[in-house]
Amino acid sequence: MDWHSKRAAAILRQGGIVAYPTEGVWGLGCDPDNGEAVLRLLALKQRAWQKGLILIAADFSQLLPYVKPLDEARMAAIRASWPGPVTWLLPAQASTPQWLRGTHRTLAVRVTAHPVAASLCRRLGGPVVSTSANLAGRPAARRRLQVQRHFGGSVDYIVPGAVGALPHPTEIRDGLSGAVLRAG
């Protein structure tokens, strides 16, 4: 496992796109600070940049360059769900690239509980863009074979592993209100 995370992180640093298992589906990811890689990922998925993306991390400190923490009570509720399969919309830092947040003032972030995804973030030394491995509007891949069929040689590396127990992508909640925006 560690060797695969090390190799995938090296590919991400070079501007590559990797596929990896997450809590509920296979994800496609890249270095969030590499605009060319993000645009390539969006083109691969046929996803509009305006929608924004999710960043996953091994711990909340990896997300601080991209988001502003909320008041202590809200952050306590958010931290209580992490690491875990809940993605939160938090206010984006002014320096957060538009290619990550789309047309929003917030950014979707998650501290992942999936061991493969968390290992990838630790190896990279920061968060990873995490979007489901599917064409926009199509069901997300739950098996490695589906990733290979849909994207073939378009991704630079597929990290071995199995998705977690969730039968679908993670829940998304608004950080300010706690409202569920996408049911898990």
Protein Blocks (a to p, Z undefined) as FASTA:
>chain_A
ZZmmmmmmmmmmnopacddddfkbccddddfklmklmmmmmmmnopafklopadddfbfk
lmmmmpccddfklmmmmmmmpgcjbdcdddddfklcfklnomafbdcddddfbfklmmmm
mmnopacdddddddehiacdfbfklmmmmnmmmpgbdceddddfbfbdcddddfklopaf
bdZZ
